[in-house]
């Protein structure tokens, strides 16, 4: 797993509460 993927997972975990944020990302 690349660093970029790891950061993306962390970002999704932090913004996971708002599905709208994930959809627009």
ABEGO torsion letter per residue (X at the ends): XBAAAAAAAAAAAAAAABAAAAAAX
